[in-house]
């Protein structure tokens, strides 16, 4: 009996993996974020895929050694685009980007609501750190993703007409380390993290809204307070946040960021689930309803007229 049970689980896993592979969608376009070499780089490497983990079903794709950051564009079907756009920052501890579980899968969810999506393959470590890094006191390895995020927002806003977007409805979503990068982009838009290069850098890099999903290390471990590099102010855009109580990347990060938003009169919504852990993206977690964050986020987007109304 046990043998048959194991065989059934194996077959079910194979089917799930095959279904996932069939449903995976290629991007509509891939766009370079920088016209030449990115700041401080000497190579233009779009990254290498790591071997897939045997214990993951369906597996996740992780891309490391990125020095040539790019945007992977996913558009809703023609006639169903509502003019909103979201730049997606996958997680990966800055070692790599989790391109599907926290990237293209999120893009397809956003597309279902009429939202155009751009998965940001930002630069990963190792890499050169700009000279100003020590003065800025940014979290380790976050400077280059911040640079890429600022540039990407300006680029998408500059080319909004080309993609049928409204330049005042461009937001970000980030997961884990990508959530930290998105939190930096959300709060640090008054000053570029790199010297301006061209006309694109004259276009605003402030997101119009932000979603931070289990953001990583927003808290200063020494003080127990929000890290001062997250310069939340009254000009910060509205933010949706979701975290799990049992996440090793403590939900206190989200609570502190939310508190700063509240104290500055910025619109915000925070959901903390008792269970769920970390790194689930949009996928279900056993004995948890943490994956329902997408329903709450969809409600939040629709209330702000950023997503198409739900069908009856």
Kinemage of the C-alpha trace (Angstrom):
@kinemage 1
@onewidth
@group {chain A} dominant
@subgroup {mainchain}
@vectorlist {calphas} color= white
{ca unk a 1} P 0.000 0.000 0.000
{ca unk a 2} L 2.798 2.411 0.905
{ca unk a 3} L 4.510 1.727 -2.422
{ca unk a 4} L 1.338 2.639 -4.316
{ca unk a 5} L 0.920 5.776 -2.227
{ca unk a 6} L 4.467 6.888 -3.019
{ca unk a 7} L 3.956 6.095 -6.692
{ca unk a 8} L 0.754 8.154 -6.727
{ca unk a 9} L 2.552 11.097 -5.152
{ca unk a 10} L 5.355 10.796 -7.700
{ca unk a 11} L 2.928 10.723 -10.641
{ca unk a 12} L 0.970 13.661 -9.221
{ca unk a 13} L 4.202 15.611 -8.844
{ca unk a 14} L 5.203 14.844 -12.426
{ca unk a 15} L 1.808 16.006 -13.673
{ca unk a 16} L 2.046 19.235 -11.665
{ca unk a 17} L 5.504 19.877 -13.067
{ca unk a 18} L 4.344 19.246 -16.624
{ca unk a 19} L 1.282 21.474 -16.211
{ca unk a 20} L 3.478 24.222 -14.788
{ca unk a 21} L 5.880 23.912 -17.715
{ca unk a 22} L 3.040 24.056 -20.244
{ca unk a 23} L 1.528 27.136 -18.589
{ca unk a 24} L 4.867 28.967 -18.441
{ca unk a 25} L 4.825 31.876 -20.850
{ca unk a 26} L 7.627 33.551 -22.717
{ca unk a 27} L 7.965 37.329 -22.275
{ca unk a 28} L 6.632 39.617 -24.984
{ca unk a 29} L 9.932 41.507 -25.042
{ca unk a 30} L 13.237 41.832 -23.183
{ca unk a 31} L 14.542 45.363 -22.664
{ca unk a 32} L 17.990 46.448 -21.489
{ca unk a 33} L 17.783 48.816 -18.517
{ca unk a 34} L 21.046 50.598 -19.349
{ca unk a 35} L 22.147 51.728 -22.860
{ca unk a 36} L 25.679 50.418 -22.309
{ca unk a 37} L 27.488 49.067 -19.286
{ca unk a 38} L 25.617 49.477 -16.017
{ca unk a 39} L 27.300 51.779 -13.462
{ca unk a 40} L 30.564 50.297 -12.204
{ca unk a 41} L 30.363 47.184 -14.415
{ca unk a 42} L 32.925 45.879 -16.865
{ca unk a 43} L 30.845 43.011 -18.292
{ca unk a 44} L 27.368 42.537 -19.785
{ca unk a 45} L 26.220 39.169 -18.486
{ca unk a 46} L 22.478 38.473 -18.537
{ca unk a 47} L 23.025 35.707 -15.980
{ca unk a 48} L 23.201 31.944 -15.675
{ca unk a 49} L 20.503 29.598 -14.418
{ca unk a 50} L 21.321 27.578 -11.319
{ca unk a 51} L 20.494 23.847 -11.222
{ca unk a 52} L 16.933 23.288 -10.098
{ca unk a 53} L 16.384 22.029 -6.559
{ca unk a 54} L 15.249 18.431 -6.318
{ca unk a 55} L 12.887 19.082 -3.410
{ca unk a 56} L 10.840 21.724 -5.270
{ca unk a 57} L 7.672 20.782 -7.093
{ca unk a 58} L 7.052 22.663 -9.215
{ca unk a 59} L 10.682 23.831 -9.381
{ca unk a 60} L 11.821 27.437 -9.358
{ca unk a 61} L 14.281 29.116 -11.731
{ca unk a 62} L 17.148 31.049 -10.153
{ca unk a 63} L 19.435 33.279 -12.234
{ca unk a 64} L 22.833 34.375 -10.865
{ca unk a 65} L 25.762 36.519 -12.018
{ca unk a 66} L 23.672 39.251 -13.654
{ca unk a 67} L 25.693 42.319 -14.652
{ca unk a 68} L 23.458 43.337 -17.576
{ca unk a 69} L 20.065 44.027 -15.957
{ca unk a 70} L 16.964 43.666 -18.091
{ca unk a 71} L 13.189 44.043 -18.026
{ca unk a 72} L 11.061 41.079 -19.099
{ca unk a 73} L 7.790 42.471 -20.445
{ca unk a 74} L 4.482 40.615 -20.031
{ca unk a 75} L 1.400 42.313 -21.478
{ca unk a 76} L -2.273 41.433 -21.057
{ca unk a 77} L -4.141 40.578 -24.276
{ca unk a 78} L -4.802 43.534 -26.553
{ca unk a 79} L -8.026 45.260 -25.577
{ca unk a 80} L -7.727 44.195 -21.920
{ca unk a 81} L -4.893 46.501 -20.879
{ca unk a 82} L -5.999 49.137 -18.384
{ca unk a 83} L -2.932 51.386 -18.575
{ca unk a 84} L -1.436 50.345 -15.223
{ca unk a 85} L 2.022 48.778 -14.964
{ca unk a 86} L 3.997 47.054 -12.219
{ca unk a 87} L 7.734 46.390 -12.080
{ca unk a 88} L 8.397 43.088 -10.289
{ca unk a 89} L 11.511 42.632 -8.134
{ca unk a 90} L 12.017 38.896 -7.421
{ca unk a 91} L 13.857 37.733 -4.304
{ca unk a 92} L 17.020 35.689 -3.951
{ca unk a 93} L 19.127 37.341 -1.247
{ca unk a 94} L 20.850 39.339 -4.029
{ca unk a 95} L 22.675 36.097 -4.897
{ca unk a 96} L 20.216 35.469 -7.750
{ca unk a 97} L 16.706 36.384 -8.896
{ca unk a 98} L 13.911 33.813 -8.608
{ca unk a 99} L 12.704 34.463 -12.123
{ca unk a 100} L 9.439 32.505 -12.148
{ca unk a 101} L 8.087 31.865 -8.616
{ca unk a 102} L 8.563 35.530 -7.699
{ca unk a 103} L 8.638 36.901 -11.229
{ca unk a 104} L 6.793 35.602 -14.289
{ca unk a 105} L 4.074 33.908 -12.195
{ca unk a 106} L 3.343 37.265 -10.582
{ca unk a 107} L 3.358 38.864 -14.036
{ca unk a 108} L 0.626 36.530 -15.247
{ca unk a 109} L -1.471 37.269 -12.147
{ca unk a 110} L -1.123 41.002 -12.805
{ca unk a 111} L -1.969 40.471 -16.491
{ca unk a 112} L -5.242 38.793 -15.437
{ca unk a 113} L -6.234 42.151 -13.911
{ca unk a 114} L -5.328 44.133 -17.033
{ca unk a 115} L -1.971 45.271 -15.616
{ca unk a 116} L 1.181 45.263 -17.740
{ca unk a 117} L 4.104 43.653 -15.914
{ca unk a 118} L 7.887 43.984 -16.121
{ca unk a 119} L 10.018 41.404 -14.296
{ca unk a 120} L 13.237 43.149 -13.236
{ca unk a 121} L 16.362 41.026 -13.570
{ca unk a 122} L 18.464 43.397 -11.481
{ca unk a 123} L 22.177 42.930 -10.903
{ca unk a 124} L 23.199 40.266 -8.401
{ca unk a 125} L 26.343 39.849 -6.308
{ca unk a 126} L 29.265 39.586 -6.539
{ca unk a 127} L 30.082 42.877 -8.109
{ca unk a 128} L 31.848 46.160 -7.623
{ca unk a 129} L 30.394 48.496 -5.017
{ca unk a 130} L 30.253 52.204 -5.983
{ca unk a 131} L 32.485 54.547 -3.923
{ca unk a 132} L 29.447 56.283 -2.361
{ca unk a 133} L 28.272 52.997 -0.810
{ca unk a 134} L 30.045 53.596 2.524
{ca unk a 135} L 28.481 57.043 2.902
{ca unk a 136} L 24.956 55.986 2.035
{ca unk a 137} L 24.898 53.141 4.600
{ca unk a 138} L 22.639 51.108 2.341
{ca unk a 139} L 22.057 47.435 3.172
{ca unk a 140} L 24.811 45.192 1.732
{ca unk a 141} L 24.558 44.543 -2.022
{ca unk a 142} L 21.415 46.693 -2.374
{ca unk a 143} L 23.010 49.638 -4.183
{ca unk a 144} L 23.037 48.088 -7.652
{ca unk a 145} L 19.427 46.783 -7.461
{ca unk a 146} L 18.403 50.287 -6.295
{ca unk a 147} L 20.210 51.841 -9.264
{ca unk a 148} L 18.590 49.363 -11.650
{ca unk a 149} L 15.167 49.953 -10.095
{ca unk a 150} L 15.378 53.733 -10.340
{ca unk a 151} L 16.553 53.572 -13.945
{ca unk a 152} L 13.885 50.979 -14.849
{ca unk a 153} L 11.064 53.123 -13.457
{ca unk a 154} L 12.242 56.146 -15.432
{ca unk a 155} L 12.603 54.020 -18.565
{ca unk a 156} L 9.099 52.546 -18.332
{ca unk a 157} L 7.575 55.949 -17.602
{ca unk a 158} L 9.488 57.529 -20.510
{ca unk a 159} L 8.204 54.830 -22.904
{ca unk a 160} L 4.706 54.627 -21.417
{ca unk a 161} L 2.971 55.636 -24.644
{ca unk a 162} L 4.773 52.885 -26.563
{ca unk a 163} L 3.299 50.219 -24.254
{ca unk a 164} L -0.110 51.834 -23.797
{ca unk a 165} L 0.573 52.862 -20.198
{ca unk a 166} L -0.487 55.829 -18.109
{ca unk a 167} L 2.666 57.442 -16.683
{ca unk a 168} L 0.938 58.167 -13.346
{ca unk a 169} L -0.048 54.502 -12.803
{ca unk a 170} L 3.327 52.771 -12.649
{ca unk a 171} L 4.111 50.836 -9.480
{ca unk a 172} L 6.414 48.185 -8.036
{ca unk a 173} L 6.128 44.865 -6.239
{ca unk a 174} L 8.995 43.112 -4.485
{ca unk a 175} L 9.585 39.813 -2.699
{ca unk a 176} L 12.158 39.160 0.056
{ca unk a 177} L 15.444 40.830 -1.013
{ca unk a 178} L 13.507 42.153 -4.002
{ca unk a 179} L 11.076 43.550 -1.417
{ca unk a 180} L 13.982 45.365 0.223
{ca unk a 181} L 15.021 46.760 -3.165
{ca unk a 182} L 11.415 47.773 -3.907
{ca unk a 183} L 11.167 49.420 -0.470
{ca unk a 184} L 14.290 51.437 -1.263
{ca unk a 185} L 12.898 52.426 -4.662
{ca unk a 186} L 9.612 53.364 -2.962
{ca unk a 187} L 11.262 55.668 -0.439
{ca unk a 188} L 14.447 56.904 -2.146
{ca unk a 189} L 13.273 58.633 -5.321
{ca unk a 190} L 14.411 62.213 -4.633
{ca unk a 191} L 18.059 61.397 -5.300
{ca unk a 192} L 19.559 59.079 -7.907
{ca unk a 193} L 21.858 56.348 -6.615
{ca unk a 194} L 24.030 56.928 -9.712
{ca unk a 195} L 25.158 59.878 -11.867
{ca unk a 196} L 22.534 60.776 -14.481
{ca unk a 197} L 23.469 59.450 -17.930
{ca unk a 198} L 20.915 60.781 -20.390
{ca unk a 199} L 17.396 62.143 -20.873
{ca unk a 200} L 15.846 59.009 -19.360
{ca unk a 201} L 17.335 59.962 -15.998
{ca unk a 202} L 15.461 63.264 -16.106
{ca unk a 203} L 12.161 61.342 -15.908
{ca unk a 204} L 10.746 60.695 -12.438
{ca unk a 205} L 11.729 57.407 -10.781
{ca unk a 206} L 9.042 57.662 -8.082
{ca unk a 207} L 6.613 54.716 -8.199
{ca unk a 208} L 2.933 55.632 -7.976
{ca unk a 209} L 2.173 52.679 -5.683
{ca unk a 210} L 4.023 49.798 -4.108
{ca unk a 211} L 3.447 46.225 -2.926
{ca unk a 212} L 6.007 44.709 -0.540
{ca unk a 213} L 5.661 40.962 0.033
{ca unk a 214} L 7.713 39.545 2.937
{ca unk a 215} L 10.364 42.273 2.482
{ca unk a 216} L 13.780 41.312 3.852
{ca unk a 217} L 15.726 43.229 6.506
{ca unk a 218} L 14.078 46.625 6.646
{ca unk a 219} L 14.850 46.741 10.368
{ca unk a 220} L 18.151 47.914 11.812
{ca unk a 221} L 19.329 44.923 13.867
{ca unk a 222} L 21.286 47.163 16.253
{ca unk a 223} L 18.484 49.597 17.133
{ca unk a 224} L 15.392 47.479 16.489
{ca unk a 225} L 13.994 50.401 14.497
{ca unk a 226} L 13.351 50.943 10.800
{ca unk a 227} L 16.680 51.368 9.015
{ca unk a 228} L 17.157 55.095 8.411
{ca unk a 229} L 17.956 54.498 4.726
{ca unk a 230} L 14.236 53.945 4.117
{ca unk a 231} L 13.381 57.631 3.969
{ca unk a 232} L 9.601 57.413 4.282
{ca unk a 233} L 7.929 60.821 3.986
{ca unk a 234} L 4.605 62.376 3.090
{ca unk a 235} L 5.644 62.068 -0.572
{ca unk a 236} L 6.015 58.274 -0.340
{ca unk a 237} L 3.423 56.494 -2.533
{ca unk a 238} L 0.726 54.222 -1.005
{ca unk a 239} L 1.900 50.745 -0.013
{ca unk a 240} L 0.364 47.265 0.376
{ca unk a 241} L 2.302 44.819 2.562
{ca unk a 242} L 2.004 41.114 3.401
{ca unk a 243} L 4.108 38.967 5.719
{ca unk a 244} L 3.883 35.790 7.818
{ca unk a 245} L 4.190 35.798 11.602
{ca unk a 246} L 6.495 32.761 11.474
{ca unk a 247} L 8.787 34.208 8.778
{ca unk a 248} L 12.488 34.016 9.732
{ca unk a 249} L 12.840 37.320 7.853
{ca unk a 250} L 10.913 38.957 10.662
{ca unk a 251} L 7.549 40.628 9.975
{ca unk a 252} L 8.745 43.423 12.262
{ca unk a 253} L 10.305 44.820 9.072
{ca unk a 254} L 6.855 45.272 7.577
{ca unk a 255} L 5.367 46.548 10.845
{ca unk a 256} L 8.058 49.222 11.174
{ca unk a 257} L 7.706 50.292 7.535
{ca unk a 258} L 3.921 50.425 7.940
{ca unk a 259} L 4.308 52.501 11.121
{ca unk a 260} L 6.473 55.008 9.262
{ca unk a 261} L 3.850 55.229 6.514
{ca unk a 262} L 1.096 55.742 9.090
{ca unk a 263} L 3.065 58.432 10.918
{ca unk a 264} L 3.515 60.302 7.628
{ca unk a 265} L -0.131 60.051 6.602
{ca unk a 266} L 0.593 57.745 3.646
{ca unk a 267} L -2.120 55.300 2.561
{ca unk a 268} L -1.133 51.755 3.523
{ca unk a 269} L -2.476 48.272 4.172
{ca unk a 270} L -0.679 45.508 6.111
{ca unk a 271} L -1.605 41.812 6.393
{ca unk a 272} L 0.233 39.451 8.728
{ca unk a 273} L -0.635 35.750 8.438
{ca unk a 274} L 0.074 33.477 11.399
{ca unk a 275} L 1.787 30.843 9.249
{ca unk a 276} L 3.419 30.714 5.832
{ca unk a 277} L 7.134 31.115 6.396
{ca unk a 278} L 9.164 32.770 3.664
{ca unk a 279} L 9.726 32.596 -0.074
{ca unk a 280} L 6.372 31.207 -1.229
{ca unk a 281} L 5.647 33.777 -3.917
{ca unk a 282} L 2.069 33.076 -4.972
{ca unk a 283} L 2.254 29.339 -4.329
{ca unk a 284} L 0.213 27.532 -1.633
{ca unk a 285} L 1.844 26.619 1.680
{ca unk a 286} L 0.699 23.591 3.681
{ca unk a 287} L -1.464 24.427 6.713
{ca unk a 288} L -1.559 28.111 5.819
{ca unk a 289} L -3.743 30.556 3.929
{ca unk a 290} L -0.835 32.905 3.258
{ca unk a 291} L -1.300 32.558 -0.508
{ca unk a 292} L -4.578 34.478 -0.140
{ca unk a 293} L -2.504 37.665 0.014
{ca unk a 294} L -3.104 37.943 -3.731
{ca unk a 295} L -6.851 38.321 -3.104
{ca unk a 296} L -6.250 41.095 -0.591
{ca unk a 297} L -3.777 42.770 -2.950
{ca unk a 298} L -6.240 42.533 -5.846
{ca unk a 299} L -8.894 44.215 -3.684
{ca unk a 300} L -6.425 46.974 -2.809
{ca unk a 301} L -5.482 47.525 -6.453
{ca unk a 302} L -9.113 47.599 -7.557
{ca unk a 303} L -10.092 50.090 -4.853
{ca unk a 304} L -7.397 52.364 -6.261
{ca unk a 305} L -8.691 51.862 -9.821
{ca unk a 306} L -5.374 50.251 -10.795
{ca unk a 307} L -6.865 46.892 -11.829
{ca unk a 308} L -9.911 45.931 -13.852
{ca unk a 309} L -13.060 45.181 -11.807
{ca unk a 310} L -13.614 41.587 -10.730
{ca unk a 311} L -16.007 39.646 -12.928
{ca unk a 312} L -19.364 38.642 -11.437
